[in-house]
Amino acid sequence: METHTKSFARCKGHRKSYLLEEADSPDDKPPSRGGQDVPRMFSGITPAQWSDWRWQFRNRITTVEELDRYLPLTGDEKAALTLTTATYPMAISP
């Protein structure tokens, strides 16, 4: 018997689970918290990009070096994160 698993996101307050591979239509997306301003550190980003969950997913922070650019880390924090990310992947939305 063969089983398949797919990545999905369950939105808080919503009954529908969104399969990431199938969420391509503009009507089939997790709800946004619209009306948010783009933070100054992302000044080259339009409000439309900032509120697009696909843009957020594509531009997530996945390395210690990238995180350090946005949030200055101490040497101890960098060392601890480096050890942790060697085992567990990191993905932080902007």
VENSULDA-V773664 format. One record per pair of residues at least 6 apart in sequence whose ideal C-beta (glycine too) atoms are under 6 Angstrom apart, sorted by the first residue. I is the first residue (numbers start at 0). GAP is how many residues later the second one is. D is the distance in whole Angstrom. If there is no record, write none. Layout:
# VENSULDA-V773664
I/GAP/D
I/GAP/D
This chain:
# VENSULDA-V773664
5/13/5
6/13/5
7/9/5
7/11/5
8/9/5
8/21/6
9/7/5
10/19/5
17/12/6
22/6/6
29/23/6
31/19/5
33/17/6
37/7/5
37/9/6
37/12/4
48/6/5
55/37/5
58/35/6
59/31/5
59/32/6
59/33/5
60/6/5
60/31/4
61/28/6
61/29/6
63/14/6
63/17/5
63/18/5
